[in-house]
Amino acid sequence: MSTEPQLPRAARVFISFVALLRANGFAVAPEQTTSFLAAIELLGPRSLDDIRQAALATLAPPPERRATFDRLFDLHFRGSEAIERTDDGEDDETVRLQEEGRGDEEPLRSDDTSESGLTATRAEALVERRFAVTASSDVLRRLAREAPRRLPKRRGHRRMRARRGPFADLRRTLRDTVRSDGEILRLGHLKRRQRPRKFLLLIDVSGSMKARTEQNMKLAHALVQAAPTIEVFTFGTRLTRVTRALRIKRREQALNAAAHLVSDWDGGTRIGDALQAFLAVPRFGGYARGAAVVIVSDGLERGEPDGLRDAVAKLSRRAWRLSWLTPLATAAGFRPQTEALVAIERFVDDLVDGSSSASIVAHVLALGRRRVA
């Protein structure tokens, strides 16, 4: 008969929260877990805020990971209510594109609406999406393994020692001269350090892209985990920043958090308005400056192509490189046929295949071979 003490049922939820933190990369010692339970017992918490304060005081998350800590706390203790919204359903990470009265131009989805996902619609449909729990594919593992060294880089301002370089390392040369009795035996060199370039990923989650949405979101999570300077947005009839949610280490929990943030899954297609909204918010538009920008969308726009063309032109001028990945470009020598893709073709650096995770990963990793500027 086992003599191991059994945890009280009331304590299990707190112990499992500590396990969740450890699974997401937080260092929590056994003594901290004991202190956490003691603090809860001492406070006799009457609300979740009391539990949160006890967790902050005893588990001591690092300041730079406070946002992730709060997200995990909400997901664990509040479940589906983790992402609170205001009365109109908006938050500071979401920009609504659907204007008042615009929905009258086209009826909302009804029972006879096409479910093929091959047509674009302007109407807004707010739905909640769930993602299946599946093992990581070879493509995602390859992205996680190779992204840190193959993603685009830029030359920083700081310098480092090098065997060859455009700058002379006078300090090192003079130090070596003292050791060799005043003779210069070898001239030291410096070169500029390479730093990760900003990366911006914009994912179309409208109805015409619903066959690819789940795989694209899983790919985005793998990319966020591998790259420190990436930002991810989704767009359909709303523009939503999902970077914070995708920073959660466990993929299922990260996608669950993103699913609560995004409310326009499989809805309308407003690409031009989404890009215009992105550029209109200074905080968002700054993410594109000097960045490698990748847009994953079929380009089936129901808005005016002029608005899309102007937005892509502005985005191209800010970006280091602008790539448009569309599932329509599956054949070699692809030439755009839709009005929207024809309008933006001259403003993008790449208009290539985005029909599979393998093709997207191959293009993303190939961006690092471009000339470092």
Buried (B, 14 or more C-beta within 10 A) or exposed (E): EEEEEEEEEEEEEBBEBBEBBEEBEBEBEEEBBEBBBEBBEEEEBEEEEBBBBBBBEBBBBEEEBEEBBBBBBBBBBEEEEBBEEEEEEEEEBBBBBBEEEBBEEEEEBEEEBEEEBEEBBBBBBBEEBEBEEEEEBEBBEBBBEBBEEBBBBBBEEEBEEBEEBEEEBEEBBEEBBEEEEEEEEEEBBBBBBEBBBBBBBBBBBBBBBBEBBBBBBBBBBBBBBBBEBBBBBBBBBBBBBBBBBBBBBBBEBBBBBBBBBBBBBBBBBBBBBBBBBBBEBEEBBEBBEBBBBBBBBBBBBBBBBEBBBBBBBBBBEBBBBBBBBBBBBEEEEBEBEBBBBBBBBEBBBBBBBBBBBBBBBBBBBBBBEBEEE
